[in-house]
Amino acid sequence: PRGKTLAVDVSSGVEVSKGIKSPELVHQFVAAVRAADDQLAE
């Protein structure tokens, strides 16, 4: 059985340069997580 993920480390995955986060990449990541969560809830 699958467990529920409680945390994901995405820090460097949404950076445009070291230490600088891209608001657009953060938004895209959150949207993808929400879509996946909705799909798993079905």
N, C-alpha and C positions, 0 to 999 in steps of 0.2 A: 504493500500500500504506500501511496505517496503521502508525505507529510506536508504541512503548510509552511511555506517559506516565510520567515519572520523578518529577514533582512537581506539586502543585496548591496555589495560594495561596488558602486559604479563611479566612484570619484574621478579617476583618471579617464574613464570612458566618455565623460561629458566635458572634457577640457579642450579648449582651443589652443592653449599653450600652458606650460607648467604652472599650476595653481590658479589658472583663469578659467572659470566655468562658462560655458555657452548657454544662455537662457533657452535658446532654441533646442539644443541637444537635450537639456534637462526636460523641457516640455515634451519632446518626442519620446524620451525614455518613459516618463510618467504615463503618457498616453498608451504606449505599448504595454506597460504593466497592467494598466486598467483594462485594456482590451483582452489580454490573456486571462486576467482574473475573471472577467465576465464570461469568457468562453469556458473556463473550467467550472464555473458555477452552473452551467447548463446541464 
